[in-house]
Amino acid sequence: MTPAARLGAAIDILDRVLSGAAAEQALTSWARASRFAGSGDRAAIRDHVYDALRCLRSFTAMAGAHTPSGRALILGSLRAAGQEPDEFFTGEAYAPLPLSQTERNALSVAPEAGALPEAVALDCPDWLMVPLKDALGENFTHVLQAFRERAPVFLRVNSARADVPAAIEALADDGVEAQPHPLTQTAIEVIGGARRIRNSAAYLSGLVELQDASPQAAVAALPLRRGMKVLDFCAGGGGKTLAMAALCDADYTAHDVAPQRMRDLPERARRAGVAVSIRNGKALIGQRFDLVLLDVPCSGSGTWRRAPDAKWTLTPDRLSDLVKVQAEILDGAVDIVAPSGAIAYMTCSLLDAENREQIDAFIARNPGWHCCAERMFTPIDGGDGFYSALLTRE
């Protein structure tokens, strides 16, 4: 495919996303229906789509449009990159149709990047400006600017199987270039050949797992000790379960309200050389654990570099619903924590409503509990936005 044809495909996919389809779903559907596209084409189109979604407000404004569309987003992206739209909007060989006079007129009066209002320039929904400023303080602008860029690719070195130098060397054998990351001792950042990871011997043999550096650091700070009973209550795919198991020899149990999310966990645990039990809700009745990890459902506001469409679909009502679910999960965990045990509460959110305010409300509802440690990571630290708090009984 030509560069112009790739932009044409990105426009079609973006229109599907703007009509309500999830970005990954729209990309997958297009790829299945477009067998002529090679892997390089699919990767380039994916980049165009995600770059446009990260910068939806600013690209729309720079195209002179009042509402986002696939064409407006691609026009805005070309203008932001200093490229001439007429070179690509030719209508030839699957390229986008030539610019209309209306589009030319809009472009002629559209503001430059430096003249955009703050919320538009930072690609932030208006209703989230104040909550994010409250949460991030002086780092607000830097973090929001980071969300407009692509996220780094991080791997977690399975310390039960290899050390960082050995993992980096094994990855290099398969054309994946990586380097240690200072956020935590198990994290390495991929700086070349990221698309080769899943077929690399290091990945297939369990030496490394895909995992952002921030949750790696949060897990590394947990008070794990040999032989303790640990429950990952909202396990999802089980990444944090495996991270804990690689750090400390203990009794690990994974649970999720949607068990299908854990379908790959047994194989991943086998590959990593660690033991994990998988239990449903009824099997937890009467059980008590020394540590209960709650990586609760959240807005995902810390992961907007990776899932930028989530930024635009989050609403105040949706956030309110999530806060209620988080409170219910926290309160329910009290009954399965041993008397001297602890709750580790985690979100991939930067919003106070899901983080410190949630912890304060839990302590107010449950006398005798207190927060003995907490930390919020932001993209300034290198990884995703992530919050972790450790709760214990007095």
LOKOL-154323 format. One line per 4 residues: number of its first residue (from 1); their letters; for each residue x, y, z of C-alpha. Coordinates in Angstrom, 1 decimal. Example, Ala and Ser with C-alpha at 12.3 -4.5 7.8 and 13.67 -1.06 7.14 Angstrom:
BEGIN
1) AS) 12.3 -4.5 7.8 | 13.7 -1.1 7.1
# end
This chain:
BEGIN
1) MTPA) 0.0 0.0 0.0 | 1.1 3.6 -0.7 | 1.4 6.1 2.1 | -1.7 7.8 0.8
5) ARLG) -3.6 4.5 0.7 | -2.7 3.9 4.3 | -4.1 7.2 5.3 | -7.3 6.4 3.4
9) AAID) -7.6 3.2 5.4 | -7.0 5.1 8.6 | -9.7 7.5 7.8 | -12.2 4.7 7.3
13) ILDR) -11.2 3.0 10.6 | -11.3 6.3 12.5 | -14.9 6.9 11.2 | -15.9 3.5 12.6
17) VLSG) -14.3 4.4 16.0 | -16.0 7.7 16.1 | -19.3 5.9 15.4 | -18.9 3.9 18.5
21) AAAE) -16.6 0.9 17.7 | -13.7 0.1 19.9 | -10.4 1.0 18.3 | -9.0 -2.5 18.5
25) QALT) -12.2 -4.0 17.1 | -12.3 -1.6 14.2 | -8.6 -2.3 13.4 | -9.1 -6.0 13.6
29) SWAR) -12.3 -5.9 11.4 | -10.5 -3.9 8.8 | -7.5 -6.2 8.7 | -9.7 -9.3 8.3
33) ASRF) -11.5 -7.7 5.4 | -8.2 -6.4 3.8 | -6.0 -9.4 3.2 | -4.0 -7.5 0.6
37) AGSG) -2.5 -5.4 3.4 | 0.9 -6.6 4.6 | 2.2 -6.5 8.2 | 4.0 -3.2 7.5
41) DRAA) 0.8 -1.7 6.2 | -1.2 -2.9 9.2 | 1.4 -1.5 11.6 | 1.5 1.9 9.9
45) IRDH) -2.3 2.2 9.7 | -2.5 1.3 13.4 | -0.1 4.0 14.2 | -2.0 6.6 12.2
49) VYDA) -5.3 5.6 14.0 | -3.8 5.7 17.5 | -1.9 8.9 16.9 | -5.1 10.6 15.7
53) LRCL) -7.1 9.4 18.7 | -4.4 10.6 21.2 | -4.7 14.1 19.6 | -8.4 14.1 18.7
57) RSFT) -9.2 17.6 19.9 | -6.1 19.3 18.6 | -6.1 17.6 15.2 | -9.7 18.4 14.7
61) AMAG) -9.1 22.0 15.5 | -6.1 22.2 13.3 | -8.2 20.9 10.4 | -10.6 23.8 11.0
65) AHTP) -13.4 21.3 11.8 | -16.0 21.7 14.5 | -16.6 18.0 15.1 | -14.1 15.1 14.6
69) SGRA) -14.1 12.9 11.6 | -11.6 10.5 10.0 | -10.7 13.1 7.3 | -10.4 15.9 9.8
73) LILG) -8.2 13.9 12.1 | -5.8 12.9 9.3 | -5.8 16.5 7.9 | -5.0 17.8 11.3
77) SLRA) -2.2 15.2 11.8 | -0.6 16.2 8.4 | -0.8 19.9 9.4 | 0.8 19.1 12.8
81) AGQE) 3.6 17.3 11.1 | 4.1 20.1 8.6 | 3.1 18.0 5.6 | 1.1 19.1 2.6
85) PDEF) -2.3 17.4 2.4 | -2.6 17.7 -1.4 | 0.3 15.2 -1.6 | -1.9 12.5 -0.1
89) FTGE) -5.5 13.5 -0.8 | -5.4 12.7 -4.5 | -8.1 10.2 -4.9 | -5.8 7.9 -6.8
93) AYAP) -5.1 4.2 -5.9 | -7.1 4.2 -2.7 | -5.9 7.5 -1.5 | -8.3 9.9 0.2
97) LPLS) -10.5 12.0 -2.2 | -9.1 15.4 -3.0 | -9.9 18.3 -0.6 | -13.2 20.0 -1.1
101) QTER) -13.3 23.8 -1.3 | -15.0 23.8 2.1 | -12.1 21.8 3.6 | -9.6 24.2 2.0
105) NALS) -11.5 27.2 3.4 | -11.5 25.6 6.9 | -7.8 24.9 6.8 | -7.0 28.4 5.7
109) VAPE) -8.6 29.9 8.9 | -7.7 27.0 11.3 | -5.5 28.0 14.3 | -1.9 27.0 14.6
113) AGAL) -1.0 24.6 17.4 | 0.4 27.4 19.5 | -2.9 29.3 19.4 | -5.2 26.5 20.6
117) PEAV) -7.0 26.8 24.0 | -5.3 24.8 26.8 | -7.8 21.9 26.9 | -7.7 21.5 23.1
121) ALDC) -3.9 21.8 22.9 | -3.5 19.1 25.6 | -6.3 16.9 24.1 | -8.1 16.8 27.4
125) PDWL) -11.9 16.5 27.8 | -13.2 19.8 29.4 | -14.9 18.1 32.3 | -11.6 16.4 33.3
129) MVPL) -9.4 19.5 33.4 | -10.1 20.4 37.0 | -9.9 16.8 38.4 | -6.7 16.1 36.6
133) KDAL) -5.2 19.5 37.7 | -6.2 18.7 41.3 | -4.5 15.2 41.1 | -1.4 16.2 39.2
137) GENF) -0.6 19.7 40.4 | 2.4 21.2 38.8 | 2.9 18.0 36.7 | -0.5 18.5 34.9
141) THVL) 0.8 19.9 31.7 | 3.8 17.5 31.4 | 1.6 14.5 32.0 | -1.1 15.6 29.5
145) QAFR) 1.5 16.3 26.9 | 2.9 12.8 27.5 | -0.5 11.3 26.8 | -0.4 12.8 23.3
149) ERAP) 2.7 10.5 22.5 | 3.1 6.8 22.1 | 3.7 4.7 25.1 | 7.1 2.9 25.6
153) VFLR) 7.1 -0.8 25.4 | 8.1 -2.5 28.7 | 8.9 -6.1 29.6 | 9.1 -7.6 33.1
157) VNSA) 12.0 -9.9 33.5 | 10.9 -13.1 35.2 | 13.4 -13.1 38.1 | 12.5 -16.7 38.9
161) RADV) 14.1 -17.7 35.5 | 16.7 -15.0 34.6 | 18.3 -11.7 35.5 | 18.1 -8.5 33.5
165) PAAI) 21.4 -8.9 31.5 | 20.5 -12.5 30.5 | 17.0 -11.5 29.4 | 18.4 -8.6 27.4
169) EALA) 20.9 -10.8 25.7 | 18.3 -13.5 24.9 | 16.0 -10.8 23.4 | 18.9 -9.4 21.3
173) DDGV) 19.4 -12.9 19.7 | 15.9 -12.5 18.2 | 16.4 -8.9 17.1 | 14.7 -7.2 20.1
177) EAQP) 16.8 -4.3 21.5 | 16.1 -3.5 25.2 | 17.7 -1.7 28.1 | 17.2 -1.6 31.9
181) HPLT) 14.7 0.9 33.2 | 15.3 2.7 36.6 | 11.7 2.5 37.9 | 12.2 -1.0 39.2
185) QTAI) 14.8 -3.8 39.0 | 12.7 -6.1 36.9 | 11.7 -3.6 34.2 | 13.4 -3.3 30.8
189) EVIG) 12.3 -0.9 28.0 | 12.2 -2.1 24.4 | 13.9 0.4 22.2 | 14.0 -1.6 18.9
193) GARR) 12.2 -4.6 17.3 | 9.1 -4.5 19.5 | 7.0 -6.4 17.0 | 9.4 -9.3 17.3
197) IRNS) 8.7 -9.8 21.0 | 5.9 -12.4 20.9 | 7.9 -14.7 18.6 | 11.1 -14.3 20.5
201) AAYL) 12.6 -17.3 22.5 | 12.8 -15.1 25.6 | 9.1 -14.5 25.5 | 8.0 -18.0 24.5
205) SGLV) 10.2 -19.6 27.2 | 8.9 -17.3 30.0 | 12.0 -15.2 30.6 | 10.0 -12.0 30.0
209) ELQD) 6.4 -10.9 30.1 | 4.8 -7.8 28.6 | 4.0 -5.5 31.5 | 4.3 -1.8 32.1
213) ASPQ) 7.0 -0.5 34.4 | 4.6 1.2 36.8 | 2.6 -1.9 38.0 | 5.9 -3.7 38.1
217) AAVA) 7.2 -1.2 40.6 | 3.9 -1.3 42.6 | 4.1 -5.1 42.9 | 7.8 -4.9 43.9
221) ALPL) 6.8 -2.7 46.8 | 4.3 -5.2 48.3 | 5.2 -6.8 51.6 | 5.6 -10.3 50.2
225) RRGM) 7.1 -13.0 52.3 | 7.8 -16.7 51.8 | 4.9 -19.0 52.5 | 2.2 -16.3 52.9
229) KVLD) -1.3 -16.7 51.3 | -1.9 -14.2 48.6 | -5.1 -13.5 46.6 | -5.1 -11.5 43.4
233) FCAG) -8.9 -10.8 43.6 | -9.3 -8.9 40.3 | -6.7 -10.9 38.4 | -7.7 -10.2 34.8
237) GGGK) -5.1 -11.9 32.7 | -3.0 -12.6 35.8 | 0.0 -10.3 35.1 | 0.4 -9.1 38.7
241) TLAM) -0.1 -12.7 40.0 | 2.8 -13.8 37.9 | 4.9 -10.8 38.9 | 4.4 -11.6 42.6
245) AALC) 5.1 -15.3 42.1 | 8.4 -14.5 40.4 | 9.5 -12.3 43.3 | 8.6 -14.5 46.3
249) DADY) 7.8 -18.2 46.9 | 4.3 -18.0 48.4 | 0.8 -19.6 48.0 | -0.9 -17.6 45.2
253) TAHD) -4.5 -17.7 44.2 | -6.0 -15.8 41.2 | -9.7 -14.9 41.0 | -11.7 -12.7 38.6
257) VAPQ) -15.4 -12.1 38.3 | -15.0 -12.9 34.5 | -13.0 -16.2 34.6 | -12.5 -16.2 30.9
261) RMRD) -10.0 -13.4 31.4 | -7.7 -15.9 33.1 | -7.9 -18.5 30.4 | -4.3 -18.1 29.4
265) LPER) -3.0 -17.9 33.0 | -2.3 -21.6 33.5 | -0.1 -21.8 30.4 | 1.7 -18.5 31.3
269) ARRA) 2.4 -19.7 34.8 | 3.7 -23.0 33.4 | 6.0 -21.1 31.0 | 7.2 -18.8 33.8
273) GVAV) 7.9 -21.8 36.1 | 5.6 -20.6 39.0 | 2.5 -22.1 40.7 | -0.8 -20.3 40.7
277) SIRN) -4.2 -21.6 41.8 | -7.3 -20.3 40.0 | -10.5 -20.1 42.1 | -14.0 -18.8 41.5
281) GKAL) -16.0 -16.8 44.0 | -17.6 -19.7 45.8 | -14.3 -21.4 46.4 | -13.2 -18.3 48.4
285) IGQR) -15.9 -18.7 51.0 | -14.3 -19.1 54.4 | -10.8 -18.5 53.1 | -8.5 -15.9 54.7
289) FDLV) -5.4 -14.4 53.0 | -2.4 -12.6 54.3 | -2.5 -10.2 51.3 | -5.4 -9.4 49.1
293) LLDV) -4.5 -7.5 45.9 | -7.3 -5.5 44.4 | -6.5 -4.1 41.0 | -10.0 -2.8 40.6
297) PCSG) -11.9 -1.8 37.5 | -11.2 1.9 36.8 | -11.3 4.7 34.3 | -7.9 3.7 32.9
301) SGTW) -7.0 7.4 32.8 | -3.4 6.5 33.4 | -3.2 4.4 30.2 | -4.5 6.9 27.7
305) RRAP) -1.3 6.6 25.7 | -2.2 2.9 25.0 | -6.0 3.2 24.9 | -6.7 6.8 23.8
309) DAKW) -10.3 6.1 22.7 | -11.1 5.5 26.4 | -10.3 9.2 27.1 | -13.2 10.2 24.9
313) TLTP) -15.7 7.6 26.0 | -15.4 8.2 29.7 | -18.3 10.2 31.2 | -19.1 11.6 34.6
317) DRLS) -21.8 8.9 35.0 | -19.4 6.1 34.0 | -16.8 7.4 36.5 | -19.5 7.5 39.3
321) DLVK) -20.4 3.9 38.5 | -16.8 2.8 38.7 | -16.3 4.6 42.0 | -19.3 2.7 43.5
325) VQAE) -17.9 -0.7 42.2 | -14.5 0.1 43.6 | -16.0 0.8 47.1 | -18.0 -2.4 47.0
329) ILDG) -14.9 -4.4 46.2 | -12.8 -2.8 48.9 | -15.5 -3.4 51.5 | -15.9 -7.0 50.4
333) AVDI) -12.2 -7.7 50.8 | -12.3 -7.1 54.5 | -14.0 -10.4 55.1 | -11.2 -12.4 53.3
337) VAPS) -8.2 -10.8 54.9 | -6.5 -12.5 57.8 | -6.5 -10.5 61.1 | -2.9 -9.4 60.6
341) GAIA) -3.2 -9.2 56.8 | -3.2 -6.4 54.3 | -5.1 -5.1 51.3 | -3.2 -3.7 48.3
345) YMTC) -5.5 -1.4 46.4 | -4.4 -0.5 42.8 | -5.8 1.4 39.8 | -4.4 2.5 36.5
349) SLLD) -6.0 5.9 37.1 | -4.8 9.3 38.0 | -8.1 10.6 39.3 | -8.4 11.3 43.1
353) AENR) -11.9 10.1 43.1 | -10.6 6.6 42.3 | -7.5 6.8 44.4 | -6.9 8.8 47.6
357) EQID) -10.6 9.8 48.0 | -11.5 6.1 47.7 | -9.0 5.1 50.3 | -10.2 7.9 52.7
361) AFIA) -13.8 6.8 52.3 | -12.9 3.2 52.9 | -11.1 4.1 56.2 | -14.1 6.2 57.3
365) RNPG) -16.5 3.2 56.7 | -14.2 0.7 58.3 | -12.7 1.8 61.6 | -9.5 0.2 62.6
369) WHCC) -8.0 0.3 59.0 | -5.3 2.8 57.9 | -3.2 3.5 54.9 | 0.4 2.7 55.7
373) AERM) 1.9 3.4 52.2 | 0.7 4.9 48.9 | 2.3 6.0 45.6 | 1.0 7.4 42.3
377) FTPI) 3.1 6.9 39.2 | 2.8 9.1 36.1 | 4.3 9.0 32.6 | 7.0 11.3 34.0
381) DGGD) 8.3 8.3 35.8 | 8.5 6.5 32.5 | 5.5 4.1 32.6 | 1.8 4.5 32.7
385) GFYS) -0.2 6.4 35.3 | -0.8 4.0 38.2 | -1.9 4.2 41.9 | -1.2 1.9 44.7
389) ALLT) -2.1 2.0 48.4 | -1.4 -0.5 51.2 | -4.1 -0.9 53.9 | -3.6 -2.6 57.2
393) RE) -5.6 -2.9 60.5 | -4.3 -0.9 63.4
# end
